[in-house]
């Protein structure tokens, strides 16, 4: 509710078509709200309580483009939370005065001129801001990628100018002259990239990237700004990257045999053992740094470890190419020639393979980490994705009802792909619902839990709890039925038929569990909380306990206990209505959820559907796969172009001995496959290994944190892994085959 006609609200919500509401009988809708309601300008919408509103405008929230938004004037709906927009500047002292009254304030003046760290609220300080050193390390990874790709291109140029560089040496040029020539190529390449394309990049950023980025982040730009200092720094970075990319080609060109180069022979290519030893040493060092810093939860150290490991693998790549070339004698002709060319042209092939490998390492490692963390969050849930819960909205001042009408369950079955529908109740304490849980027996209970000490443990007590096996898992929060989060577990009241779904029971445990419920026992999915067939039910803020007969079942994702309504009354508890819970055969659609909300009507119930929250994760994984794919295709194209230019004499020889035109396509296909395939395979293996090692180290690091988080599961997103491993190399090979001419060259030699 906001008055968009007030100048003070300008920019909060943007009116795209029509106008803002001017009375409490009018509303404006976002595009998504129009799509969901079917209303258009001039149409009407009706709320659950039967009130009708005329749609007078199409709006969008700049900070939430995909939101389902209905904008009305203040006062249209009573009993709503209120926020004020204030024109008077608020300094930090005024904000603190408002905080004393229980009012949260966001002040532009305070954001522009924040108070000192000593004057802030330390318990509210964020800890996830990117530090400068982390940004520098990420930029270092980007420079490494660009240098490897540019190095492959410069190696192509140096290879094609091999005779010219040899002539420089033959007429008296020193090796330093040859190095300077090739290094100058790198500087020129970097300068042209920085200056020649700047205007195109700025245009692209202003015209094309803005809508793409706004669509991706679902927010509007605040402004389009260009920073000359940053642009100059990027230009300098491009020149430095070109210079770094030319270092290896310059060094190799200055050491080539002049006579061999003038005669047009390839010479002998070997990988020096000291580079292999240095590479293996860097790999081992990177692994050690990664394990140490991951245990200490230091992000900067983890990035340093990743960079060191990747540099070590890059140094090992030329030796690996030589090893693979020796094994090529048992392969078909085209693949054997492709491996031989990659081994001979290591100055270009090795950077190309390394660029693919480093890109895939980063994409795969981050994919595994994100997927594992998403899986960890999913394991905190009681139930599965797609579950539906309908909660009754209790009226203020009225006693909690003991049951939800059967019509709610009927509405769920009629509108949702429901498999099972059960009503879930809670114990009633002092006339209202109370959240109960099961306490362990006294000899197994953590002496530092809130149930025992009735307060937060001190630092010393937390360290003692970390050493006490009875405290394992204590304080670890779990989510129940879409609305409840509890660090102690949760106790519900339901019929015996609901036990199979709530506890995810195997077939052999269903009958004994349901029989135990009918006998008046409380079922708990933690055998450690049962002693001599009894357990303790904890209720109230002071954790008052009540003994009850117990039956234990195998543990599931979240700690849960259950009893029947008859058992609750026998133990002296009343019951209160809580929710209707339904499992589904598939993920319900948004239209089905809206249909259920409409069927319930009246504003008495809230519908929740357990939907995956990893949309951001999937988007990140898609972006990573795209970046890795572009780098892989670029590297494969560069290496294939080098092989085509350098292998023309081989193609002439093949034509002379009767090779078919199709062999040339097969050869180009094999050359692209060697670069993309080897780089993808090495990067995938190293990425998975790095991620799993980091996850294991992070799990070790959790040993010093209280409460201890759930361990990261080792989850590999095979669907994302197969893209750099199989799909992208396949696309590179197909492109090489399509864009390579079949005709073999015929040249006259003298």
N, C-alpha and C positions, 0 to 999 in steps of 0.2 A: 504494500500500500504506500503510494508516493504520489505527490502532486507534481506531474511533469510540466505543468504550466508555470510553476514557480522557477524564476531564474536560478535560484540556489541549487536546484537539482539538475541543472544542465550537465549532460555527459554521463549521468548515472544510468539512464535508460534512453536509448535513441529511438525516436519515432521515424519509421521508414515510410509508412503510408498512412493515410487518414490523419487522425489527431489523437491527442491525449484525452482521457476521461475528464469530464467537467461536472459530473454528478455521480452519486453513489449507485445509480442504475446503469452506469456505463463501465466498460472495461476495455483494455487493449491487450492483445495476445501476441506472443512470439510466434515465429513461423512453425516451430515444433508443436506449440500448443494448438495452433490452427489445424495442423495435420492430425493430431490426436483427437480433437473434438469434432472436426469436420466443419467448424464455423468459419465464415469469411466476413469481410467488412460488411456491416449492415445486418449481419445475422445475429443470433442470440445463443447464449449458453445458459445452462441451468445447473445450480449447485445441488448438492445432496439433500439440502433442506428445502428444495423447491423454489428458491429465489431465481428469477430470470434477469439476465444482463444483456445489454446491447453491445455488440463488438464494434468499436468506433476507430480502432487503430491497429496497425501492425508494428511491433516494436522488437528490439533486440537488446540484450544486455552485453555491453562491450567485453565484459570479463567472463561471460559464459554464453557463447554463441549457440550452443546446442541445448540450452536449458528450456524446459517447458514452463513458460512464465505467463502469469496473468497479472496485469497491472491495474490496480483500482485506487481510488482516492482514499486517504486516511479516514477511518471511521466506517468504511464500508462493512468490515467484518469486526465484530466486538471481540474482546478478550484476546487480543493479539499482542505479541511482543512488540515493544516500541523502541525505535532508534531515532535520535535527533541529529539533524544537520545544523551546525552552529557556525555563524560567521565570525564570532569573536575569537581571535587567536588564543590558543591554549598553550601555555608554556608547561614545563615539566612539573612545576609546583602546583599548578591548577589541576593537572591530570592526577597527581597524587591525592589532592583533596577530594576529587570525584571518586577515586578508588576507595577512599575511606567510607563513602556513602554506598558502596557496592555498585558503582557505575564504571563500566569499561569505556575508555575514550581512546580514539585514534586521532592524533593531532599531526597536521602537516608540519607545523613548526617544530615539533619534537622529532619527527622523522628527518627533517633537514638539519637540525642541530641536536643530536641525541645527547642525553646526559652521560656523565662519566660512568665507567663500569661499577665503581663503588656505590653510586647512587641508584643503580637499577635494582630490579628484583632478580636475584641470581637464580631462584628456583624456576623462573619463567624464561631464562635465556635459552635460545636455540643452539643446537650443536651440529647442525647439518649444513652450515655454510661452507662453500668451497673456499679453501685458503689459497693464497697466491702461489705457494709452492706446488699445489696440486694442479693448478691451471698451467703452470710452467711445464710440469711433467707431461700433461696431456698434449700441450703444444709440441713438446719434444717427440712424442710418439707420432704426431702428424708430420713433423719435419722428417723423421726417419722414413715414413712411408713415401713422402714426396721425393726424398733423396734417392731412394731405391728405384722408384719408377723413372726419375730423370736420369739416374746413373745408367740404367739399361738403354735409354735413348741415346745418351752420349757415347756409350760403348759401341752402339751401332754406327754412329758417325765416325768415331775413331777407327773402327774396323774398316770402313769404306775408304778412309783417308790414310790407310796404312802405308801405301806407297809414297804419298806426298810427305808424310812425316819422316819416312826413311830417307827421302831425298834431302830433307833439311839436315838430317844427321850426316848424310854422305858429303855434303858441301861444307862441312865444318861446324855444324850446329852442335852445341853441347846437349846432354840429356835435359838440362834445366830449360833450354829453349823449347824442346818438345813438350815438356810438362807445362810450360807457360802457355803454349798454343792451345793445348787441350783445356787447361784451366780457364783460359779466356773464352773458350766455347761455352763453358758452364756459366761464366759471368754474363755473357751475352744472352744465353738462354734465359737466365733468371731475370735479367733486366727487361727483355722483351715481354716475358710473362707478367712482370710487375707493371710496366708502363704501357705496353701496347694494348693490353686487355683491360686496363683499369676502367675506362669509360664504359666498356661493354659490361663489366661486372657491376658497376654502379647502376647501370640501366636495368640489368637483370635483377638486382636486389630490390630496386624501387618498383619495377613493373611486374615481374613474374614471381619472385620469391615471397613478396609480401602476402599475396593471397594464399599461396601454398602454406606458408608458415602459420598464418592466421587460422587456416583450416586445420592444420595439424595440432596446434595448441588450443584451439577453440576460444581464442581471445583476439580482440582487435589491438593493433599497434597503438601505443600511446602517441607516438610521433615518428617521423622519418628523419633521422639525424645522421650526419656524416662527420666523422671526427678526423681532421687532417693528420693529427699525430698518430692515430691508430693506422690510418692508411699508409703513412710513411713507414711505420714500423713493419707493416705487412710487405711493403715493397722491398725493404731491406732484407726481410726474412726470405723473400723469394730469391734475391741475389745470393744470399748466404747458402740457401738450399742448393741452388745451381752450382755454386762453388764446391760444396761438399759432395754433390753428386759426381763432379768431375775428378775428384781426387784419385779414385782407383783407376779409371781409364787413363788418366795422365801418368800415373806411376807405371802402369804396365806398358804404355806406348813408349815411354822414355827408356825402357829396358829391352825393347824388342831387338832382335838380331837384324841389322841393316841389310846384310846380303840376302838373308832369307826373305825379308819383306820385298826387296827389289826384284827378286826372282819370282815372286808371286806364290811362294810356298807358305804353308800354314805354320810350320815350325812345330815344336813339341810343347804341349801344354801340360803342366804339372801343378799340383797344389802343394804349397810348402807345408811341411809337417808342423812348423811352429804356429801357423795360423789355425790349424786343426786343434792343436793343444790349447792355444789361447781361447778358442771358441768353446771347447769342452769345459775349460776352467771357468769361463764366464757363465755358462749354463749352470754349473754346480753352485757358483756363487749366488746367482739369481735365485735359485731354488732355496738356498739357505736363508737369504735375506727375506724372501717371501714368507717362509715359514715363521721366522722370528717376528717379523712385523705384523703378520696376520694374528699371531697369538696375542700381541699387544694392541690389536685393533688400530693400527696406524695406516691410514689410507695412502699417505705419501710414500711410506716405505714399500707398500705393496706395488705401487706404480713404478717405483725405482727397480724393484725386483723384476717386474715384467719387462722393462726396457733392457736391463742387463741380460736377461734370459734371451730376449729376441736378438740382441746384438750377437750373443754367443752362437745362436742358431744360424744367423747370417754368415758368420765366419766359417761355420762347418759345412755350409751348402756346397761350395766348390768341390771339396773332397768327396761329398756324397755323390755329386754328379759323376766324378771319375769312377767311383765304385759301381754306380748303376750302368755306366757305359761298358764296363767290363762284363757285366752280366747280360748285355744285350746280344751276345753272340747266339743265344738260343731263341731270339725273337724273330718275327717276320721282318722282311727287308725294310719296309717303310719305317717301322718303329725302331729298328736297329740303327738306321741312318739318322733318325731324329735324335736318338740318345747320343750318338757319336757327335753330331753337330752341337748339341747342347754342351757336351764335354769339351769340345774344341773351342767353343766360343763362350767360355765361362765368364769372361768379363761382362757379357751382356745377359747370358742365360741365368747366371747365379743371382744378380740383382733382381731380375724379373721373378724368379722363383721365390726369392726372399721377400719381395714385395707382396706376392700372393700369400706367402706363409704368414707374414706379420699381420696382414689384414685379417686373415682367417683366424689367427690365434686370438686377436682381440675380440672379434665377433663371436667366436665359439665360447671363449672363456666367460664373456659377459652374459651370453645366452644361458649357459649352464648355471651361473650364479643367480641370475634373475629368476630362472625357472625353479631352482631349488628353494629360493626364498619365498616365491609364490606358493610352492607346495608346503612350506613350513607354515605359512599363514592359513592355508586350507585345513591343515591338521588341527588347528585350534578350534575348529567349528564342530559343533555337535550336529550331525546330520550330513546331508550331501547337497550338492548344487541342484537347484530346481525345486527344493522343498518349499512349500507354501505355508505361511502362518497368518492367521487372522486374529488380531488382538482386539478385545473390547476396550473402548475408551471410556474409562470410569468417569461418571459425573461427579463434580466436586460436591462434597457435603452429603453424598449418598453412600450407604453401605455397599460393600462389594457383593455382587450376586454370586451365588454358588454354582451357577451353570450358565452356559451359552446356549441359546435356543437351537434345536435341531435344524432349523431352516438355514443356518450358516453352513453346516456340513452339506446340506442338500445343494446350496448355491455353489459350493466348491466343486461338487461332483458334476454339476450341470455346465460349468464354465471352464474348468481346468482339466488337463489330462491326468486326473488323480488316480493313483494306484491304491493307496490306503488313506483313510481319514480318521483321525482320533482327536478327541477333546483332551486337552492337558490342563490340569488344575494345580493350584498351589495350596500349601497349608495356610490356615487362617490363624492369625495371632492378634488378639485384642480387637476383633471385629473387622480386621482388614488382612489382605494377603501379606505373607512374609516369605522371604527367600531363605529357605533352609538348605543345609548341606550335611554331610556325614563327616564326623570327626573320627580320627583314628583312635584306637585304644590308648590309654594313658602311657603304656610302656613303649608305644610306637610313634607317639606324637612328637612333632618337632617342638622343642622347648622354646623356640624363638618365633613361633607363628603368632599372628594377631589373636587367634582364638585363646592362646595361653597368656600372653603378656598384655593384650588389649591396647596395643599401641604399635607404632612403627619401630622395628628393631634398630638399635644404634649401630654404628660402623663396626664396633668390636663384636657385637652380637651377630652381625651379618657374616663376619669372617669366621666366627665359631660355627654358624649354621652351614657354611660351605664345607666344613670338615665333618659334619654330622650326617650320616647316611639317612637318618630319619627325616631330614629336611629336603630330600630330593624332590623336586617338582613343586614345593610349597611356594605359593605366591605367583605361580604361573597362570596368567589369566586365560580363560576360554570363553567362547561366545555360544549362547544358547538361544535358539528359536528367534533369531534375528534381532532381538532387542536387549537381551540380558548378557552382561559380561561379569564373570565371577572368578576370583582367584582361588576359591575353596571348593569348587564343585557346585552341583545343583541337584535339588531333590524335587521331584514332580509327583503328581497324583494322576493316575490313568488306569484304564481297564487292562486286564492281563493281555488282551490281544495286541496292545500297543508295544509290548516288550520286545517283540521280534524286530520292529523297525527302530525303536529308540536305542537298543543296544547292538543292533546289527548282528544278531545271534546266528551262529551256525546251526544247521538243521538238527543236530543231535542235542543242542541245548534248549531248544524251543519248549518242548513239553515239560521238562523239569522246572524251567523258569516260570512258566505260566502256572504250574501246580503250586510252586512256592508262593506266588502272589495270592492265589486263592486261599492258601492256608494262613494268610495274614503276615507273611514275611516281607521285609523290605529288601529289594534286589539292588545290589551295588556292583559296579563294574571294576572294583578295586579290591581283590581278595585281602590286601594288607589291612583294610579297615574293618575286617571281621575277626572277632576273637571269641572262641567258644560258642559259635553260632549266634553271637549278638553284635550289634553295632550301636553307635551313639548318634542321635539326630540332634544337630545344633540349630537353634533358632534364636533370633533377637540379636541386638548389638553386642551383648555380653556373652553370646554363644552359650545360652542355657541348653543343657543336654538332656535327652530322653532316651533310655535304652529301648531297643526293639529287636525282635528276632530277625535274623539276616540270612540272605542267600547270595553268594558271590558268583558272578559270571566273568568270562574273559574280558580283559581291558579293551576299550574302544578308543576313539580319537580324543574324547574329552571325558573327565570324571563326571559320572551321573548316577543318581539313585532314584528309585521309583517304588511307590506303594499304591495300593488300591484305596478307594474312598472309605471302604469299610474298615481297613486297617488304620487309616488316619483317625477315624472316630473312636476306634477301640483304644488308641493311644492317647485319646483326650484332645485331639486337634479337630478344628473345623476345617472346611475347605472353601476356597474362593476361586471363581472363574479366572482363567488366565488366557488361553489361546486354543484355537482349533488348528491342528497340525496335519498336513497332508504331504505324502510323498507323491512324486509324479513319474510318469513313464518317459518324459522328455522335458526339456527346458520350456516352461510356459512362455508364450509371446507376450509383448506388452499389451496387445489388444485383448488377450485373454485376461490379463490382470485388470485392465480397465473394465472389462465386462463383469468381473467378479465384484469390483468396487461398486459399479452401478447396481448390480443385483442386490447387494447388501443395503445400500442407500442409507439415508438418514444421518450420516456422519457419526454413527455409533461404533464403527469398526475401522481398523487400519489393516490393510493388506500388505504383506511383505513376501517377496520371492527371493530366495537365495540365489543371486546371480554372480557369476565370476567377476571379481574386481581386478583382474589382471589385464584389462584392456590396454592400460598404459604399458604394461610389460610386453604384451604382444606387439604393440606399436613400436616399442624400442627394438624388439627382436627383428621386426620387419625392416626397420631402418638399418640396423647392423648388417643384415643379410644383403640389403641393397648396396651398401657401401663396399662390403667385401666382394660382391659380384662385379661391381664396376672396376675395382682395382684388379681383380683377377682377369677380366676381359681385356683391360688395357695392357697389363703385363704380358698376357698371351699374345696379343696383337703385336706388341713391340718385338718380342722374341721371335715370333713367326716371320715378321718382316725382315729381321736380321738374317734368319736362316735362309729366307728366299733370296736375299741379295748376295749373301756369301756363298750360297750353294749352287749358283748358276752353272759353274763349271761341272759340278757333279751331275746336274740335270742333263747337261750336254752329253756327258759320258753315258748316262743311262739311255738317252735317245739313240746314241751310236750303237749300243749293244742290243737294241730291240725292245726297250721298255715301253709299255703302253702309256698313252696319255693319262689314263686314270691314275697311274702311279704318282703323278705330281700332286693331284688332289689328295691322295691317300697320304703322301709324305707331309703336306701342309697340315692335314688333319692330325697326323701323329705328332708333329712338332708343337702344335697348339696344345694337344693333350698332354704332352710331356711337361710343359710349363705349368699349365693349370692343374693337372692331375697331381704332380709331385708337390707343388706348393700347397694345394688343397689338402692332400693327405698329411703332409708334415704339419701344417697349421692346425688341422682338426685334432690330430693326436696330441700335439703340444698344448692346444687350447683346452681340451678335455682334461689332460693331466694337470695343467696349471690350475684349472678351476677346482678340480677335486682336491688337489693339495691345499688350496686356499680354504676351501670349505672345512677340510679336516683341521687345519690350523685354527680357523675361527671357532670351531667346536671346542678345541682345547682352550682357547681364550675365554670361552664362556665359563670355565671353571672358577674364575675369579670374580664373577659378576653375581649380584644378588638383586632380586630373585633370578635364579638361573633361567635363561631363555631355553626354549625347546631347541634341540640340536638341528642343524641344517641337514636335511636329507640329501643324499647324492642322487640327483635327478638329472638325466641327460635328455634334452629336447631333440629327439631324433629327427623330427620333422624339419627343424631348423638346421640340424647338423648335415642332413643329406643335401641341402642346397649348395653349400660350398664344396661338398665332397663329390657329388655326382652331377647335379643339375648344371651348375655354372661351367665345369669343364666340358660337359656335353654341349652347351651352347657355344663355347669357344671353339670346339672342334667343328661343329656344324657351320659356324661362320667362316672358319678358315677354308672349309671345303667349298662353300658357296662362292667365296670371293677370290678363289685361286683359279687361274686359267689352266685348262687341261693340256693345252698344247706345249710340248717339250721344246725348248730352244735348240736351234741348230747353229753352231758357231764354227767358223773356220779357224783352225789353230796353225800357227807357223812355228 
